[in-house]
């Protein structure tokens, strides 16, 4: 693959800030929605440096992780060499790289906080659906699309815009250290759910985990609002149903 991904330049910062200790509420809920994991074949889209992929492998899954950032995939592969868990990593743009189809089907596809990093949401969801066996699970975590932020904390959309204004933007909140560097794509909740439906991923369960108490204590105004959204969908096993349009 050619080109430089947004995370390539901050790979060290990102990997050091999000360790293998899985104790944040959103990631714990994401993993819970994928249970039972042992014995399953799982694909992680936008796997980054492999944090969730490694936890899935520790729980007994056969795991493939894919990411557009060569720098982060390099860190994931280095971690695999240092402590082998059998995870296979693929440097790929999941919205366009046909190599995903060569991997066969999976029991589950996970995407931890990655959808807002991917400009082509439709392409990413299409890739997830294509990778799943009928009845397979797609689970993702995102910053809640309705999160307005708070003092020093950027929300899901620019402060000068509105919830309905979708698109890529770069955060400016002093406590939003990651999104100040790589930005994010804001989409409404309706856009996410309707995109899932177009690709035969039917919403099965929603969760809105509360943030870590330490995080909330330092950002009380932001913590008054929903911060995280975790969703699980089931890949349709029936003939495709028509999607109504307004």
Backbone torsions as a table, in degrees:
resi	resn	phi	psi	omega
1	UNK	NA	141.1	177.7
2	UNK	-102.5	165.8	176.8
3	UNK	95.5	166.4	-179.1
4	UNK	-115.8	126.7	177.7
5	UNK	-81.3	157.4	-178.5
6	UNK	-58.3	-33.6	-176.2
7	UNK	-82.6	-10.5	-178.3
8	UNK	-59.1	-40.8	-175.5
9	UNK	-77.4	-16.1	-178.3
10	UNK	-120.8	22.4	-175.0
11	UNK	-57.6	-41.4	-180.0
12	UNK	-64.6	-45.8	178.5
13	UNK	-59.3	-46.8	-176.3
14	UNK	-66.1	-47.0	-177.9
15	UNK	-64.8	-34.7	-179.4
16	UNK	-74.6	-25.3	-177.6
17	UNK	-86.9	-20.6	-178.4
18	UNK	-126.6	94.7	-173.1
19	UNK	-86.6	-178.6	179.8
20	UNK	-75.7	-6.5	176.3
21	UNK	-75.5	108.5	-176.8
22	UNK	-92.8	91.4	-179.9
23	UNK	-130.5	2.7	178.6
24	UNK	-80.2	142.3	-172.7
25	UNK	-57.8	-38.7	-176.7
26	UNK	-68.1	-42.8	179.9
27	UNK	-68.4	-38.4	177.6
28	UNK	-62.7	-39.9	179.4
29	UNK	-70.1	-38.6	177.2
30	UNK	-57.9	-47.3	-180.0
31	UNK	-65.0	-38.4	179.6
32	UNK	-62.3	-37.1	-179.1
33	UNK	-72.1	-14.3	178.3
34	UNK	-94.6	-9.0	-179.1
35	UNK	-67.0	148.9	-2.8
36	UNK	-75.5	135.5	-175.7
37	UNK	-94.6	-36.3	-175.7
38	UNK	-56.2	131.2	178.0
39	UNK	84.0	-5.4	-179.7
40	UNK	-87.4	154.8	173.4
41	UNK	-101.0	119.4	-170.6
42	UNK	-126.3	135.4	173.4
43	UNK	-108.1	129.3	173.1
44	UNK	-107.1	119.3	175.5
45	UNK	-88.0	142.4	-177.1
46	UNK	55.7	53.1	-172.3
47	UNK	-75.2	-12.8	179.9
48	UNK	59.9	-132.5	-178.5
49	UNK	-87.6	12.2	169.6
50	UNK	91.7	13.9	-175.9
51	UNK	-56.9	-53.1	-179.3
52	UNK	-73.8	-37.3	177.9
53	UNK	-56.9	-43.4	-179.3
54	UNK	-66.8	-37.8	178.4
55	UNK	-67.1	-38.9	175.7
56	UNK	-60.0	-42.0	178.8
57	UNK	-65.7	-39.9	177.8
58	UNK	-61.6	-29.4	179.5
59	UNK	-86.5	5.6	171.2
60	UNK	102.4	9.8	180.0
61	UNK	-87.8	155.3	167.0
62	UNK	-91.3	118.3	-165.1
63	UNK	-121.0	137.8	167.4
64	UNK	-121.4	130.0	177.3
65	UNK	-115.7	136.1	-179.4
66	UNK	-128.6	140.9	179.3
67	UNK	-155.2	150.4	-179.7
68	UNK	-80.4	-15.8	-177.6
69	UNK	-88.2	113.8	178.2
70	UNK	-63.9	-35.7	-178.4
71	UNK	-66.0	-42.0	-179.9
72	UNK	-72.2	-38.3	176.1
73	UNK	-62.6	-37.3	176.9
74	UNK	-60.8	-40.0	177.9
75	UNK	-68.3	-38.3	178.2
76	UNK	-64.0	-43.0	179.7
77	UNK	-67.1	-35.7	176.8
78	UNK	-64.4	-40.5	177.6
79	UNK	-65.0	-36.9	178.3
80	UNK	-66.4	-39.6	177.8
81	UNK	-66.2	-37.9	-177.8
82	UNK	-71.5	-35.7	-178.8
83	UNK	-144.6	83.6	-172.5
84	UNK	-60.6	130.3	174.8
85	UNK	-124.7	1.3	179.8
86	UNK	83.4	14.8	179.7
87	UNK	-80.6	133.8	175.0
88	UNK	-102.4	132.2	-179.5
89	UNK	-113.9	145.6	-177.3
90	UNK	-131.8	122.4	174.2
91	UNK	-82.6	106.8	-172.8
92	UNK	-157.8	148.4	166.8
93	UNK	-85.1	106.7	-172.3
94	UNK	-65.8	-18.0	-179.4
95	UNK	-83.1	-11.4	-173.7
96	UNK	-138.7	-16.2	-173.0
97	UNK	-84.4	115.6	-178.4
98	UNK	-68.9	-9.0	-179.1
99	UNK	-64.7	-23.2	178.0
100	UNK	-60.3	-36.1	-178.7
101	UNK	-67.1	-23.1	-179.8
102	UNK	-77.8	-9.0	-177.2
103	UNK	-84.9	-6.7	-177.1
104	UNK	83.1	-167.1	-177.1
105	UNK	-99.0	158.9	-176.8
106	UNK	-124.0	156.2	174.6
107	UNK	-78.0	-27.4	-178.6
108	UNK	-152.6	151.1	172.8
109	UNK	-126.7	131.9	179.3
110	UNK	-117.7	150.2	174.3
111	UNK	-148.1	104.1	-175.7
112	UNK	-94.7	106.8	178.0
113	UNK	55.6	28.4	-177.1
114	UNK	-102.1	-23.6	-173.5
115	UNK	-63.2	-34.3	179.7
116	UNK	-73.0	-16.0	175.5
117	UNK	-83.6	-18.8	-175.5
118	UNK	-94.0	121.1	-177.0
119	UNK	-67.8	-36.4	-176.8
120	UNK	-97.2	84.2	-178.8
121	UNK	-61.9	-44.6	-178.6
122	UNK	-59.8	-41.7	178.8
123	UNK	-65.1	-38.7	-179.9
124	UNK	-67.8	-43.6	-179.8
125	UNK	-68.4	-36.8	176.2
126	UNK	-61.1	-41.2	178.9
127	UNK	-64.7	-40.7	178.7
128	UNK	-63.3	-45.7	-178.9
129	UNK	-64.5	-41.2	-178.9
130	UNK	-66.0	-28.5	-178.1
131	UNK	-80.0	-16.0	-173.2
132	UNK	-91.1	142.6	168.3
133	UNK	-71.9	157.3	173.8
134	UNK	-56.1	132.9	-177.0
135	UNK	85.5	-3.3	178.8
136	UNK	-72.0	165.3	-174.4
137	UNK	-106.9	139.8	168.7
138	UNK	-118.4	121.6	179.6
139	UNK	-126.2	136.1	-179.3
140	UNK	-142.1	152.9	172.7
141	UNK	-121.8	143.4	178.6
142	UNK	-145.8	160.9	165.8
143	UNK	-63.2	133.2	-174.2
144	UNK	-55.3	126.2	-179.1
145	UNK	-58.7	-22.4	-178.9
146	UNK	-94.2	4.9	-176.5
147	UNK	-73.1	117.2	-177.1
148	UNK	-88.2	-7.7	-178.0
149	UNK	85.1	-160.8	-179.1
150	UNK	-171.8	-173.8	179.9
151	UNK	-54.8	118.7	179.0
152	UNK	77.8	-1.7	-178.0
153	UNK	-122.4	116.1	178.8
154	UNK	-71.7	144.9	177.2
155	UNK	-87.8	-155.9	-178.0
156	UNK	-83.8	-16.7	179.8
157	UNK	-137.4	161.3	-177.2
158	UNK	-61.3	144.6	-178.0
159	UNK	-61.2	-28.7	-178.2
160	UNK	-85.6	-5.7	-176.5
161	UNK	-110.2	-160.2	-179.3
162	UNK	-129.9	165.4	178.5
163	UNK	-55.2	-35.3	-176.4
164	UNK	-75.6	-12.7	-177.4
165	UNK	-84.4	99.9	-178.0
166	UNK	-87.1	156.3	176.2
167	UNK	142.7	173.9	179.4
168	UNK	-82.4	141.9	177.4
169	UNK	-155.3	165.8	-179.8
170	UNK	-114.3	125.6	-178.1
171	UNK	-66.7	157.2	177.6
172	UNK	-127.5	0.8	179.0
173	UNK	-64.2	134.4	-175.1
174	UNK	-64.1	-23.8	179.2
175	UNK	-96.0	1.5	178.6
176	UNK	-99.2	65.6	-169.2
177	UNK	-63.6	-38.2	-178.7
178	UNK	-72.8	-49.1	-174.9
179	UNK	-72.2	-17.2	171.3
180	UNK	-67.6	-27.7	-175.6
181	UNK	-93.3	-39.7	-174.9
182	UNK	-111.8	-9.4	-178.5
183	UNK	70.5	-171.0	179.7
184	UNK	-164.2	157.0	172.8
185	UNK	-97.0	122.4	175.1
186	UNK	-93.8	130.6	172.4
187	UNK	-134.3	152.6	177.0
188	UNK	-73.6	161.8	177.0
189	UNK	-60.8	-38.2	178.9
190	UNK	-61.3	-39.4	178.8
191	UNK	-61.9	-43.8	178.4
192	UNK	-60.8	-52.4	-174.5
193	UNK	-64.9	-41.4	179.8
194	UNK	-67.9	-33.6	175.8
195	UNK	-66.4	-43.4	176.3
196	UNK	-56.7	-46.2	-175.9
197	UNK	-63.6	-40.3	180.0
198	UNK	-57.4	-27.4	-177.7
199	UNK	-107.4	25.8	173.2
200	UNK	63.1	29.8	172.6
201	UNK	-105.9	110.9	-172.3
202	UNK	-100.1	123.3	-175.8
203	UNK	-58.7	126.6	-175.4
204	UNK	-112.8	-37.6	-179.6
205	UNK	-155.5	141.4	175.2
206	UNK	-117.5	146.1	173.4
207	UNK	-139.6	144.7	177.8
208	UNK	-126.3	75.1	-175.2
209	UNK	-61.7	139.1	174.4
210	UNK	-71.7	147.0	179.6
211	UNK	-67.4	164.3	176.6
212	UNK	-55.1	138.2	-177.7
213	UNK	-56.8	-34.7	178.6
214	UNK	-66.3	-43.9	177.4
215	UNK	-59.7	-46.2	-176.7
216	UNK	-65.4	-38.1	-178.7
217	UNK	-64.5	-31.5	180.0
218	UNK	-85.3	-13.1	-177.2
219	UNK	-136.7	58.6	-171.2
220	UNK	-59.7	-36.9	-179.4
221	UNK	-68.8	-42.7	178.8
222	UNK	-65.6	-37.4	-175.9
223	UNK	-71.8	-9.4	177.0
224	UNK	-71.0	-17.0	-175.3
225	UNK	-110.2	161.8	175.7
226	UNK	-63.6	128.4	-175.1
227	UNK	-103.0	-42.1	-176.1
228	UNK	-120.9	151.6	173.7
229	UNK	-133.7	128.6	177.4
230	UNK	-121.3	131.7	-175.0
231	UNK	-129.4	142.4	172.9
232	UNK	-123.6	131.4	177.5
233	UNK	-120.9	156.6	176.6
234	UNK	-114.4	132.0	177.5
235	UNK	-71.7	125.7	-177.4
236	UNK	-58.9	139.2	175.4
237	UNK	-107.4	1.7	-179.3
238	UNK	-104.6	175.9	176.7
239	UNK	-62.9	147.1	-176.7
240	UNK	-62.3	134.2	178.6
241	UNK	-94.7	147.0	178.6
242	UNK	-66.7	142.7	177.3
243	UNK	-97.5	121.4	-179.3
244	UNK	-73.5	144.8	175.4
245	UNK	-117.9	153.8	-177.7
246	UNK	-68.7	NA	NA
